[in-house]
Amino acid sequence: MKALSIKQPWASLIAQGKKTIETRTWKTNYRGPLLICASKKPTIHNLPTGCAIALVTLIGCRSMQVEDANAAQCELYDHAWSWMLSDIRPIVPFCVRGLPGLFDIGINDSIQVIIERANDLTIQSNLF
């Protein structure tokens, strides 16, 4: 499964369904399930770090537009790409060693159970 490390508080905003666009300075052709992992740093009081916290569906990627700012929880910036997220499902957190960029994570039986339970908790469907 593909995964993406995101710093706090943005990772938690995605897990809560409050951030439906993630921005990066690079684009991706990948579409499909994406595990959202909260980076180890920075540490912000009461927010999880170093673990997977949500499962989303990456449905599109385009050059960031002014109208993306609210859903991205950030202002438009140079060379920004908007990654459109849908079907946001919070999961029971589990430890993940993050990597830069999109990375692959192996799915064992315990993680598969977490993912299957998440499929019943969709916060938000396609908005785009």
VOPAGU-2260 file (C-alpha; in pm, 1 decimal, decimal comma):
REM VOPAGU-2260
SITE   aa  ch    i         X         Y         Z
SITE  MET   A    0       0,0       0,0       0,0
SITE  LYS   A    1     119,6     352,2     -75,9
SITE  ALA   A    2     179,5     584,5     219,2
SITE  LEU   A    3     265,7     951,3     266,8
SITE  SER   A    4     422,9    1117,8     571,4
SITE  ILE   A    5     268,5    1450,6     666,4
SITE  LYS   A    6     369,1    1683,1     948,2
SITE  GLN   A    7     132,6    1770,1    1227,9
SITE  PRO   A    8    -111,8    1936,9    1261,2
SITE  TRP   A    9    -193,1    1877,5     892,9
SITE  ALA   A   10    -198,1    1497,9     922,1
SITE  SER   A   11    -462,2    1516,8    1193,5
SITE  LEU   A   12    -662,3    1772,2     996,2
SITE  ILE   A   13    -677,9    1518,9     712,9
SITE  ALA   A   14    -782,1    1239,0     951,1
SITE  GLN   A   15   -1060,7    1464,3    1082,9
SITE  GLY   A   16   -1184,6    1544,5     731,6
SITE  LYS   A   17   -1099,5    1914,2     769,1
SITE  LYS   A   18    -822,1    1908,6     507,8
SITE  THR   A   19    -918,0    1745,7     179,0
SITE  ILE   A   20    -626,2    1868,6     -30,9
SITE  GLU   A   21    -262,3    1798,5      49,2
SITE  THR   A   22      -7,4    2018,4    -125,0
SITE  ARG   A   23     337,4    1922,2    -243,7
SITE  THR   A   24     601,0    2078,7    -469,1
SITE  TRP   A   25     583,2    1769,8    -689,0
SITE  LYS   A   26     305,3    1591,4    -871,7
SITE  THR   A   27     214,5    1226,9    -878,2
SITE  ASN   A   28      42,0    1003,8   -1129,6
SITE  TYR   A   29     -61,2     763,9    -853,2
SITE  ARG   A   30    -434,1     730,1    -783,7
SITE  GLY   A   31    -590,0     503,9    -526,3
SITE  PRO   A   32    -570,1     415,3    -157,5
SITE  LEU   A   33    -319,6     616,9      43,3
SITE  LEU   A   34    -218,6     570,5     405,0
SITE  ILE   A   35    -168,5     903,1     585,1
SITE  CYS   A   36     118,7     888,5     833,5
SITE  ALA   A   37     189,9    1156,4    1092,1
SITE  SER   A   38     560,6    1245,2    1082,3
SITE  LYS   A   39     769,0    1200,6    1396,6
SITE  LYS   A   40     854,5    1569,3    1399,6
SITE  PRO   A   41     744,3    1820,9    1496,3
SITE  THR   A   42     591,1    1701,5    1818,8
SITE  ILE   A   43     272,3    1891,8    1892,4
SITE  HIS   A   44      95,1    1841,6    2222,8
SITE  ASN   A   45    -166,3    1562,2    2209,8
SITE  LEU   A   46    -128,7    1491,0    1836,6
SITE  PRO   A   47      -3,6    1149,4    1723,6
SITE  THR   A   48     340,6    1124,9    1563,0
SITE  GLY   A   49     533,8     843,4    1398,5
SITE  CYS   A   50     221,6     649,0    1307,5
SITE  ALA   A   51     -41,9     591,5    1042,1
SITE  ILE   A   52    -364,5     771,0    1133,1
SITE  ALA   A   53    -592,4     768,0     827,8
SITE  LEU   A   54    -670,5     598,2     502,3
SITE  VAL   A   55    -780,0     813,6     208,5
SITE  THR   A   56    -828,3     779,6    -163,6
SITE  LEU   A   57    -608,1     999,3    -379,8
SITE  ILE   A   58    -839,8    1091,6    -667,2
SITE  GLY   A   59    -643,8    1358,0    -851,0
SITE  CYS   A   60    -343,4    1585,1    -871,8
SITE  ARG   A   61    -329,1    1927,6   -1037,9
SITE  SER   A   62    -144,5    2257,0   -1015,6
SITE  MET   A   63    -267,5    2432,7    -703,6
SITE  GLN   A   64    -533,5    2693,5    -769,1
SITE  VAL   A   65    -642,3    2984,3    -549,4
SITE  GLU   A   66    -971,1    2808,4    -478,0
SITE  ASP   A   67    -778,9    2509,8    -331,5
SITE  ALA   A   68    -644,6    2715,5     -39,0
SITE  ASN   A   69    -933,9    2655,4     199,4
SITE  ALA   A   70    -942,8    2277,3     150,1
SITE  ALA   A   71    -560,9    2266,0     165,4
SITE  GLN   A   72    -547,1    2475,5     483,7
SITE  CYS   A   73    -268,3    2683,7     328,4
SITE  GLU   A   74    -222,2    2971,1      87,5
SITE  LEU   A   75    -129,4    2924,0    -276,1
SITE  TYR   A   76     249,9    2904,9    -318,4
SITE  ASP   A   77     491,2    2873,8    -610,0
SITE  HIS   A   78     518,1    2532,1    -774,7
SITE  ALA   A   79     243,3    2384,3    -552,7
SITE  TRP   A   80      50,5    2075,8    -657,7
SITE  SER   A   81    -288,9    1992,9    -508,8
SITE  TRP   A   82    -343,5    1629,8    -421,8
SITE  MET   A   83    -720,7    1576,9    -395,5
SITE  LEU   A   84    -823,6    1340,7    -119,0
SITE  SER   A   85   -1154,1    1160,2     -88,3
SITE  ASP   A   86   -1312,0     886,3     123,7
SITE  ILE   A   87   -1124,9     994,3     436,7
SITE  ARG   A   88   -1125,7     721,3     699,3
SITE  PRO   A   89    -957,3     761,4    1039,4
SITE  ILE   A   90    -790,1     442,1    1159,0
SITE  VAL   A   91    -660,9     301,6    1483,2
SITE  PRO   A   92    -304,5     443,2    1480,2
SITE  PHE   A   93     -13,1     206,3    1431,9
SITE  CYS   A   94     359,9     280,1    1420,5
SITE  VAL   A   95     513,5     346,5    1079,8
SITE  ARG   A   96     864,9     448,0     990,0
SITE  GLY   A   97     803,2     723,2     737,8
SITE  LEU   A   98    1008,1     801,2     431,3
SITE  PRO   A   99    1026,1    1099,2     195,1
SITE  GLY   A  100     781,2    1098,7     -94,6
SITE  LEU   A  101     531,0     824,7    -158,7
SITE  PHE   A  102     647,8     499,4      -9,1
SITE  ASP   A  103     522,0     143,7      11,6
SITE  ILE   A  104     417,6     -18,4     336,0
SITE  GLY   A  105     366,3    -391,1     378,3
SITE  ILE   A  106      25,0    -495,2     504,8
SITE  ASN   A  107      19,2    -769,0     766,5
SITE  ASP   A  108    -294,7    -928,8     914,2
SITE  SER   A  109    -323,4    -676,3    1200,5
SITE  ILE   A  110    -299,1    -379,7     964,9
SITE  GLN   A  111    -549,6    -542,3     726,2
SITE  VAL   A  112    -805,6    -560,0    1010,7
SITE  ILE   A  113    -751,2    -188,9    1086,7
SITE  ILE   A  114    -800,3     -99,8     721,1
SITE  GLU   A  115   -1114,3    -311,9     688,4
SITE  ARG   A  116   -1265,9    -141,7     994,9
SITE  ALA   A  117   -1178,3     199,2     849,1
SITE  ASN   A  118   -1385,0     128,4     540,1
SITE  ASP   A  119   -1696,4     162,1     758,2
SITE  LEU   A  120   -1592,5     509,0     883,9
SITE  THR   A  121   -1577,0     719,9     569,6
SITE  ILE   A  122   -1593,4    1086,5     672,8
SITE  GLN   A  123   -1616,1    1239,3     330,3
SITE  SER   A  124   -1688,1    1120,3     -19,8
SITE  ASN   A  125   -1582,3    1273,4    -350,0
SITE  LEU   A  126   -1608,6    1651,3    -346,2
SITE  PHE   A  127   -1428,8    1712,9    -675,0
